[in-house]
Amino acid sequence: MPEKQTPSVIATATVEKFVNRFGNAARNVAEDLKGDYDPDEFASVLHGYADSALTQIAQEAVNEAFRAGRAEGLAEVEPEIARAGMEATWRRSSVMSPTSCESCVSLDGSEIDGEDDDLSDECDGGPLCQCVPYLDLDEAA
């Protein structure tokens, strides 16, 4: 199971991703322009990249924070569910938005190992996966 994602871990990872991606983009742009470039063109390309990369990284962080918070809340009530004579099964829920990939749609409702199961492993969008874990409740046998 992956390490539990706290808000500070998610925020740190988000900043590190941006810094790494932006640094790589700067090196690639400088290499492509081979030193014969207009500084305004260089800045323009980097600003465009920064905006798109920041949007993607922010979406990844929001998705991860949402998944982590929801899973943590559900895990806290799991003992109460058992005391109420119910059985809980962790399942995957695809958000079923127009952007959901075929893999996530086909896996919607499937049983997963638990709240910390990395749902993005099987998603075509990887870290942009919007799937969330949920508890399916049934009467105990």
C-alpha positions in Angstrom: 0.0 0.0 0.0 1.3 3.5 -0.8 2.0 5.9 2.1 -1.0 7.9 3.3 -1.2 11.2 1.5 -1.5 14.1 3.9 -2.2 17.7 2.7 1.5 18.7 3.4 2.8 15.7 1.5 0.5 16.5 -1.5 1.5 20.2 -1.4 5.3 19.4 -1.3 5.0 16.8 -4.1 3.0 19.4 -6.2 5.7 22.1 -5.8 8.5 19.6 -6.6 6.7 18.4 -9.7 6.3 21.9 -11.0 9.9 22.9 -10.2 11.2 19.7 -12.0 9.0 20.0 -15.0 9.6 23.8 -15.4 13.4 23.3 -15.1 13.3 20.5 -17.7 11.2 22.7 -20.0 13.7 25.6 -19.6 16.6 23.3 -20.5 14.7 21.9 -23.5 13.7 25.3 -24.8 17.3 26.6 -24.4 18.6 23.5 -26.3 16.1 23.9 -29.1 17.0 27.6 -29.6 20.7 26.8 -29.4 21.7 30.1 -27.9 20.4 32.1 -31.0 17.2 33.3 -29.6 15.2 36.3 -28.7 14.8 36.6 -24.9 11.1 37.5 -25.3 10.5 34.4 -27.3 12.3 32.3 -24.7 10.2 33.9 -21.9 7.0 33.5 -23.9 7.5 29.8 -24.5 8.3 29.2 -20.8 5.3 31.2 -19.7 3.0 29.1 -21.9 4.5 25.9 -20.6 4.3 27.1 -17.0 0.6 27.9 -17.3 -0.3 24.5 -18.9 2.0 22.5 -16.5 0.7 24.3 -13.5 -2.9 23.6 -14.5 -2.2 19.9 -14.9 -0.2 19.6 -11.7 -2.8 21.5 -9.7 -5.5 19.2 -11.1 -3.4 16.2 -10.0 -3.0 17.6 -6.5 -6.7 18.4 -6.2 -7.7 14.8 -7.3 -5.2 13.3 -4.9 -6.3 15.5 -2.0 -9.9 14.7 -2.7 -9.3 10.9 -2.8 -7.1 11.0 0.3 -9.6 13.0 2.3 -12.6 10.9 1.3 -10.8 7.7 2.0 -9.7 8.9 5.4 -13.2 9.8 6.3 -14.6 6.5 5.2 -11.9 4.6 7.0 -12.8 6.3 10.3 -16.4 5.1 10.1 -15.6 1.5 9.1 -15.6 0.2 12.7 -19.0 1.8 13.3 -20.3 0.0 10.2 -19.1 -3.3 11.6 -20.8 -2.7 14.9 -24.0 -1.9 13.1 -24.0 -5.5 11.7 -23.0 -4.4 8.2 -20.2 -5.7 6.0 -18.2 -3.1 4.1 -16.4 -3.7 0.8 -14.1 -1.2 -0.7 -15.0 -0.4 -4.3 -13.8 1.9 -7.1 -16.1 4.7 -8.3 -15.4 6.3 -11.7 -16.7 9.9 -11.7 -18.3 9.0 -15.1 -17.6 12.4 -16.5 -17.1 13.0 -20.2 -13.4 12.8 -19.6 -13.4 9.4 -17.9 -11.2 6.9 -19.7 -12.5 3.5 -20.9 -10.4 1.7 -18.3 -12.0 3.6 -15.5 -15.5 3.3 -16.9 -15.1 -0.5 -17.2 -13.7 -0.7 -13.6 -16.4 1.3 -12.0 -17.8 -0.6 -9.0 -15.0 -3.2 -9.0 -13.7 -4.3 -5.6 -10.4 -2.8 -4.5 -8.0 -3.6 -1.6 -8.9 -0.6 0.5 -8.7 3.2 0.9 -5.0 3.4 0.0 -5.3 1.4 -3.3 -3.8 3.5 -6.1 -6.6 3.8 -8.5 -4.6 5.7 -11.0 -2.4 2.6 -11.8 -5.1 1.3 -14.2 -6.2 4.7 -15.5 -5.2 5.9 -19.0 -4.8 9.4 -17.5 -2.5 8.2 -14.8 -2.3 10.8 -12.0 -5.2 12.7 -13.5 -7.5 9.8 -12.6 -10.7 11.1 -10.9 -11.8 7.7 -9.5 -12.4 7.6 -5.8 -12.7 4.7 -3.3 -16.0 4.1 -1.6 -17.5 1.6 0.9 -20.3 -0.7 -0.4 -22.5 -1.7 2.6 -24.4 -5.0 2.9 -26.1 -6.8 5.7 -23.6 -9.1 7.5 -24.1 -12.8 6.8 
